[in-house]
Amino acid sequence: MQNYKVVNRVFAGLAFLLSLIVYLRTIAPTVSFWDCGEFITCSYILGIPHPPGAPFYLLIGRIFTMLPIAEDIALRVNIISALTTALTVMLTYLIIVRLIKQWRGEPQDSFDTFILVASGLLGSMAFAFTDTLWFNAVEAEVYAISAAFTAAIVWLILVWLEKADHKGSERYLLFIAYLIGLAIGVHLLMVLALPAIFLIVYYHILDRRGEQITLKNLLIFALITGVAFAVIYPGVVQYIPRMAGSIGVWILPVIVLAVFGGVAWALNDKKKVTALALMSLMLVLTGYSTYTMIYIRSNKDPAVDENNPETMQKMVSYLNREQYGTWGVFPRRFNGLPPKWQFERQYPNMDYTTYQWDKQMDFMWNYQIKKMYLRYFSWQFIGKGTTIGEDGYIKENLSLNGLWALPFLIGVLGMVHHFRKHRRHGFMVLALFLLTGIAIIIYLNQEDPQPRERDYVYVGSFFAFALWIGIGITAILEWIKESFTNKNIRTVLAAVFTAAFIVILPVNLIAHNYKSHDRTGNYVAYDYSYNILQTCEKDAVVFTNGDNDTFPLWFLQYVYDIRTDVRVVNLSLLNTPWYITQLKNQEPKVPISLSDQRIEDLQLMMWDEKTIRIPVTKKAQEEALADLQDKRMFLESEEYEEQALKFKLKPTVMGKALRIQDFMILNIILANQWEKPVYFAVTVSNQNKINLDDYLRMDGLSFKLVPYEVDHVNAKKLEKNLFELFRFRGLNDPDVYFNDNIKGLLQNYRAAFLRLAYEYQRQNKPDDVGRVLDKMEDFIPFEIIPVPDPRLILQVGQMYEYAGRPDDFLRLAEIAYNNNPGNAYVVGSYVSLLERNQNYDKALNILRQWRKKNPDDPEAQKKINQLETLMNQPDTVAN
């Protein structure tokens, strides 16, 4: 049909526009947790993020930070993900249409056109609102752009296939090569799509020669694919930088000139295939050259300069991710095996190697495949569970919740139909599906536990399955066309089925995922980090635990210049010499007594339990007197100059050694000599505080190291932080969505408020206790941010009662009961409180409901009898 191209372009644009509108409506308004803060910061200052870097992403991010498209710098970078994900959705539409056209050909009538555009739109829109893609689309991460590159390359190879016999079609292959080089500068996951691309080329060569698939040509294809893949990874990605590191930087222009020379020779001798291969290699290198940004910027020493890759040797280490250690595909990273000697003593008749293999395969299937892939796949197309396991993650590997497996069933239908109609392209999509799914599982060899959900790694696999969802729509519509010759019946059935698919796929996916993916009003990462910084006094050093309490702090400091006087010390990175050297030498400097060479030589050190003594200077003693309102320390001591902190430092590695980070905490504190205030963020676990807990005072979202044993807080300082300096945006808004991880993190706010309330209770100030609890409820209401243990609500209620406000106790007890009607302790406490308030009717109703669900509870029946007796007494007035 003549108007098909116009219709196709309109619907492709519609796929882009609809998805973009939803993404922009639900986009994070500012910085988010995990790597987002780091990527936004490094985009703004052109810094160096964690290995192996993402230079092309940072260059795009830098451009967006300068565009006046939003007031918040983080939001500007977040928009990159929304735009590129919408582009991915549009390309998904175009890919589905082209795959269908491979067996249907160009549309001959309006129904053919309808099949193409309906299948493409429904398949692409279903993918648009899957759990993982949507999550990546609304925050600043590399996975959105990486998915766009994957989709673009798949689409381009299909375009090339249609035009392969036309003059100049090679330019599509060359463009693909260039995109591959650029994509490496975003994320390496895209490289796994290459074998599927090579498969298309292989099939076309066979068709051109009139050959069938044989074992011989299949092996030749596998060999060529392996070589081509190896040239790109690890060849271009790892070996060329390694050569530059070992031989010298001069080898890089030599390699480029050699490739240019090879192209010229091939063109002169009319060796088209060789010329195409070498030109493709040249373009991969050109795209990959964005990594020179890492080398150049590191030599400028930006504020964030991870691994400090300013020499070729360090650059190689950076690209190879040596900071994270190395591992192979086998053995699997299963840590639950007993030592061989112990096993042989316990099981003398069993073979240890066989046992080890069986356990590792069991671990691979049950954890790495089922939990770390199939569970995520289920979230996209089958349903997402709601039960939280002991590890804090969703427990169900398979759930029908929300989606009832309908997208999955349509996708399976599409897969079968694809293999029936066009087996070769079915194998291409299958290769893409497996290589970006199961192959990643085998390669990553993830250990248990992981610090976060890893579903974003497999978005390429989900993309491949979404293609089959579109083809599944085609299967139904083709069946209608082939089964019904009457145009009216055919039109009605097509409309009915399409309407049903609209509800089943995009509408239901949006309804199921919208609330949990809407970041509107979520400022937790920004405010939480802001509050950590505001807790600290001027020129402080604050120890943080990992990504979530470090990267957003960097964002605030280096993008918005908030509290740049505070030096953030990340304990995870504190195990690396390059980071320790930066802390020592870059402003604001951290006191470290080691030479640069001694820092380079640091490693795990053998350690027996020792009593550590940290001298307290006269200045620190005087400052402590100002902090201690009752002035009960130091001045009366005869050993005024000899005061010291004393604590036992135990080994932290297998009971025998000390980590570098533990040694460095001690070194920094000793070298500091109380000149700079030292803090530990509340997110730092007790095992990372080298047993200093007795000397750490909660001042808000950080604990300050003080020169005396802490038995209570400084109420004035803590109240000023909580009431005047801290931000709590959106925490009392019922329309803002907070996931379970964030709700758990926000309990640290409650801990600070309750610590202050306890202090006023200790000082016998009931009015102040009530005032603090009111503020806590204003900022973080229990009804919006629940607590993991309902007993805490009852404890708060008891504090209200101490403050002379029993009605608030009753109100909170009711909230605790409504949220936990199956908790015996909560039910018992609420009933007792109602009885005390002579509200016997309500107490009886609650107990009777409890008795129905727990008929074997004799105490409940006994209490019912007591309440009924009380109600029957003549002088009893039931409220």
TIGUTOR-726653 format. One record per residue (C-alpha): x, y, z. Coordinates in steps of 0.02 Angstrom, whole numbers, plus 50000, padded with zeros to 5 digits. Example, Ala and Ser with C-alpha at 12.3 -4.5 7.8 and 13.67 -1.06 7.14 Angstrom:
506154977550390;506844994750357;
***
This chain:
500005000050000;500625017349959;500205025050126;500985010750226;502635019850255;501745035250321;500655024750437;502175014950496;503145030750537;501645038250627;501465022950738;503335022250770;503255040250826;501735036150932;502705022351021;504085034851058;502895048651114;501755038151226;503195029951317;504125046551336;502585054951411;502425041351543;504295041551581;504355060451602;502795059651710;503615047051828;505435052751816;506485055251973;506475073952013;508265073752075;509675061852120;509285043652163;510255030552261;511615018552200;512665023852051;511545038251996;512385051152107;514095046052044;513605046751860;512755063651878;514235070751973;515505063951849;514455070651705;514435087951781;516285088851825;516885076251695;517555065351833;518055047051834;516725034851896;516985016951955;517835004751835;517735001551691;516965018751666;515675025451545;516515039751451;515245041451310;513835042151437;514775055651534;515035066151377;513175065451339;512805068851521;513945084051521;512975091451375;511315088651463;511945096751624;512175112751523;510455112551442;509155123551529;507815110051519;507565108351707;508095117751862;508835102651949;510485096751872;510105078651917;508425079651829;509285085551671;510365069951670;508885058851717;508015064851558;509365056151455;508705039451516;506895044251477;507335049651300;508445034851258;507215022351331;505815029851227;506985028051079;507225009751126;505335007451127;505185015350954;506575004250887;505714989050964;504174993650863;505194995050703;506094978650736;504474969050765;503764976050604;505314971250504;505374953650578;503554950850530;503864957650355;505224944450329;503864931450299;502334942150262;503174954050141;502524971550108;500684974150157;499454971150017;497894978250099;497324987850250;497194972150356;499024967950321;499494985550375;498454983350532;499354967150574;501034975650562;500674991550658;499584983150792;500894969750824;502314982350828;501414994750939;500724982151064;502374972751076;503404988551098;502194996451222;502154980351323;504054981251334;503984999851376;503074996851539;503944981151599;504674982451773;506524983851733;506494994751577;505345007251661;506445007651817;507975011451710;507035024951613;506745036651758;508475038451837;510255042451783;511025025651741;511965018251594;510745004151560;509475014951469;510745020551338;511475002951329;509744995951288;509535009251153;511175004151073;510654985851074;508984989750992;509795001450865;511054988350812;509724974750793;508644986650690;510104991850580;510574973950540;508774970650485;508814986250377;510444980250302;509674963150268;508294971050164;509544981550066;511034969750066;510964967149878;510904985749842;512424996549811;513065005249966;512234993450090;513924991350175;513685008150257;512425000250376;513724987650433;514995001450454;513765011750555;513444996450664;515324994950694;515415013150747;513935011050865;514784995850942;516315006450981;515245020151056;514195007551155;515755000551237;515965018051310;514285015751396;514214997651452;514934981151392;513284971651401;512864976751223;514334966451159;513354950551198;512124955051060;513484953250927;513324934450895;511474937050853;511994950650730;513304939250652;511964925850635;510944937150521;512474940150411;512824921350407;511054917250351;511154930450214;512794923550148;512044906150139;510524912850045;511624922449925;512634906849887;511094895749880;511784884550018;510924875850162;511524875350342;512804861450361;513924856350504;515434862550406;514824880050367;514074881350541;515764877650618;516584890150501;515294903150554;515594899350737;517474901250713;517304917850620;516054924150749;517224919250890;518684928150808;517654943850772;516974943950948;518714941451021;519404955850916;518154967450998;518154959451171;519404956951243;520464962851096;520014981251074;519334983351251;520754975351350;522254969951246;522594986051153;522664996251315;523714982351391;524944983751247;525025002451274;525344999551458;526754987051431;527544993851271;527105012351274;525765024451217;526635025951047;525915008851002;524165016350986;524495027350832;525495012950759;523975001550773;522845014750696;524055017750552;524214998950526;522324997150512;522265011950391;523635003950289;522704987550286;521134996250224;522105004850085;522924988550033;521254979150033;520394992549931;521834993249807;521784974349783;519874974749778;519724963249927;518024969749978;517714958250125;519424961750201;519204980450173;517484979950254;518174970350404;519634982450428;518544997950405;517354990650534;518814988150653;519365005950621;517625012450665;517545001750822;519195009550875;518535026850833;516995024350940;518035016651078;519165031851076;517955040451196;518985031551329;520365044351300;519235055751401;519555044751554;521435046051531;521435064751495;520245069751635;521115058851765;522715068551732;521745084351780;521365076751951;519485079851960;518615078752128;518005061252085;519465051652010;519175033252047;520705022052025;521665037451966;521975030351789;523185043851735;524525031751674;524305017751548;524695004751681;523315011651794;522175013451643;522364994951607;521964990951788;520455002251775;519794994251616;520064976651685;519104980851845;520554974351949;519884983852100;518474971052112;519584955652097;519504942051966;518484926351949;518144913351816;516604904551753;517064889351857;517034885451998;515404894252039;515554907152177;514764896152310;515474899052483;514584885352580;515784870852549;516754863152695;518644861252676;519174845052593;519984837852749;518424841052852;517294833452718;518364817652700;518384815252888;516484816952898;516064807452737;517494795052705;516524785552571;516044800752465;517064809052329;517424827152371;517574832852189;515874825452145;515094833052301;515864849952260;515214849252081;513464844452136;513384858452264;514004871252139;512754865852006;511374866352136;511924883952184;511994889252002;510234883051969;509354888152130;510214904852159;511054911152002;509744905451877;508104904151973;508314918652095;509454930051996;508644927951825;507004918251817;506314928551961;506724944451867;506024937451705;504414933751800;504304951951856;504234957551675;502984945551597;502224933751727;501954943351889;502904950352038;502834942952212;502544953152368;503294942452506;504934949252575;506174935652625;507434935852766;508734943352649;507604958552619;507214953752439;505604947752358;505484929352400;504424921652262;505414915552112;503774913852018;502174923652047;500614927251946;500254942952046;499674957351937;500024950251764;499324932451774;500694926951651;499694933751505;501154943451425;502204927751446;500924916551360;500764928751215;502664929051201;502774910051200;501454909751063;502494922450968;504074912050988;503224896450919;502454906450777;504124914550737;504994897750720;503564891350612;503584906250496;505434910950492;506534898550584;508154907450549;507614923850625;506824914050766;508554907350805;509254924950794;508034931350927;508334915651030;510214918651024;509944936551080;508774930651218;509994917551284;511604927351265;510934942451358;510134931151490;510864914151530;512584918451459;512714933551575;512274922351723;513684910551679;514914924851650;514504935451802;514534920451920;513644930752054;513924925952234;512624925552371;512144937952439;512094952652320;511974970352390;510484974652279;509294967452150;510194964551984;508744963751860;509424978451759;510824967251694;509614956751592;508634970251502;509314964051334;508524947151366;506864955151411;506974965451251;507174949551147;505654941451227;504624957251197;504934954851010;504004938351025;502564946851114;502314957550958;502434942150848;501174933450962;499924947150916;500314943450734;499934925050762;498164929150821;497824942050686;498494930650549;497364916750612;495874928650600;496324933550422;496584915650366;495044908750454;493724921650409;493414927150231;492004938950275;492814956050294;491544962450420;491754947550536;493624948450514;493654966950557;492554964750711;493594950150776;495214959550745;494534974650839;493934964050985;495554954451002;496604970150984;495584979051117;495834964051231;497714964251198;497784982851236;497024979251407;498064963651438;499724971251386;500094990051401;498584994951506;498794980951632;500684983251639;500465001851672;499154998451805;500244985351888;501884994951884;501405013451888;501375016152075;503025007452110;503885016451966;503225034051996;504665044052073;503635060052086;504005068852250;505385056652300;506815067252367;507455054452491;509205052052418;509505070852407;508805074952579;509575060052667;511305064752601;511005083052639;510565078552818;512135067952839;513185082852786;512215095052896;512475083753047;514345086653033;515255101553109;516405112453005;517885104052920;517335086852977;517845069752916;516355057852895;516555039252864;515235031852748;514875013752712;514615011752524;513775018152367;512125023952441;512855035152575;514295041352468;513775045052288;512315056652332;513475065952451;514725068452311;513295075052204;512825088152334;514625093352362;515295093952184;513735099052088;512895110752212;514395115452322;513475110252480;514625107652630;516215105452530;517175107952693;516655090352746;517765076252681;516805060352642;517825044552672;517075029152590;517545013652690;517385001952540;518635012252442;519735014452596;520454997252556;521285004152398;522965013352395;522455025852260;520985031952365;522005033352525;523305043552430;521955055252365;521245057652539;522965062052602;523485074052465;521895082252396;520915096052483;520105095152603;521495083752662;521205069352781;522535067452917;523555051952872;525265048452945;525865036152811;527025040052668;526395037652491;527535022552470;526905014752632;525135017252570;525545008152407;526214993452508;524674991652620;523864974452629;522954963452753;523964962752914;524034948953042;523214954953202;522894948753378;521634957253491;522424972853564;521904986853679;522065003153582;522385019553669;521945035953582;522645050853678;521445065353708;522225082453685;521895096853803;520945105853665;519805090853640;519495089853828;518985108053835;517805105953686;517065090753770;516695101353924;515665112953816;514715098153746;514405090253916;513115101553992;513375095154170;515275096954155;515575080754245;517215075754164;519045080054149;519235095154263;519215085054423;520435072454354;522195072854422;522815065654258;522155079954154;523505077854021;523355058854017;521555056453965;521345043653827;520055032953739;520325014453769;519505000553672;519884982953612;520214980753426;519894962953369;520394954753204;519084957853068;519614944552940;519354926352991;519904930353168;521704932553113;521954948553016;521444966753002;520714974552846;521574989552770;520035000252803;520084996052990;521925000453001;521605016652907;520165021953020;521335020053167;522745029053077;521625043753028;520955045753205;522705045053282;523455056753151;522015068953171;522385071953356;520615078653379;520915093253260;519475089153142;517785082653200;517615064253153;515945056053114;515255039253061;513665039652955;512225030153036;512275017952889;514005011652942;513784994653023;514484991053196;515774979153124;516504993653024;516765005253173;518274996153248;517344994253414;517225013053447;515355012353487;515555017853668;516295034353607;515075038253466;513685050753501;512165052153387;512035069953323;510765066353185;511185055253037;512985053453095;513845048253254;515195059953317;516785052853395;516925060953568;518285059353702;517155051553833;516005036653851;514295041353786;512775038153896;511635051353821;511515063653677;511785082353668;509945087153662;510255104953605;511345099753458;510235085153406;508645095653415;509405109553310;509875096953175;508185088453173;507085103753191;508055117153097;509355110052978;508645093652913;507505091452762;506085078852757;505265082752590;503815071552540;503925059452685;502205064452747;501405063952575;500315048352550;500445050252360;502335047852357;502925029952334;504335023152443;504975005452418;505404993952563;507264998252556;506915016752574;505655013752712;506985003852804;508255017752778;507045030852845;506975022053013;508625030753049;507645047053059;506495039353188;507985032953285;508645050753299;506965057953354;506715044153482;508475046253549;508065064553579;506395060353658;507225047753775;508475061053825;507085073053873;506225059053966;507865055954060;507895074454102;506075073054162;505385085154032;503715077653978;503195092753875;504785091753773;504515073153747;502795076453672;503485090653566;504835079353490;503605065253456;502425077453371;503815083353257;504245065453215;502435061753170;502335077853066;503865073352964;503725054252952;501975048153000;501785029953048;500325028052928;501435032752780;503135026152835;502745010552937;503985002353055;504634984653031;504234980353213;502504986353273;503094986053453;504015002153417;502355011153387;501745005153556;503345011353638;503055028453560;501285027753626;501945024453800;503065039653784;501545050053735;500695043553891;502205049053993;501985066153913;500205066653980;499345062353816;498495045253833;497365048653682;498895048253570;499385031653647;497685024753599;497825032253424;499515024153392;498955007553464;497525007653339;498745011053196;499834996653256;498324985153261;497664990353090;499364986853012;499674970653110;498004962353155;498864945353161;500194950253288;499764943053459;500794955853554;499974970453463;498224963353484;498504960053669;499204977453700;497794985953606;496464975953697;497244979953865;497264998353821;495444997953766;494984988953926;495885002054028;494865015253938;493275005153971;492985002853784;492394985053811;491354983453652;492824986853538;493984975853640;492744961553628;492534963553440;494414962853415;494584947453526;493164938453439;493964941653270;495604935153339;494714919753411;493974915253241;495714914653164;496524907053319;495224894953394;496544885953497;497044901353597;496364898353774;496974915253839;495914924353710;494334915253765;494764918453947;494944937053911;493294937153816;492424929653968;493194942754082;492624957053971;490874950053955;490784948854145;491334966954160;490024972554035;488654963554129;489034972154292;487684985154332;488884999354363;489884996654204;489735009654068;490385003653901;491055017053788;
***
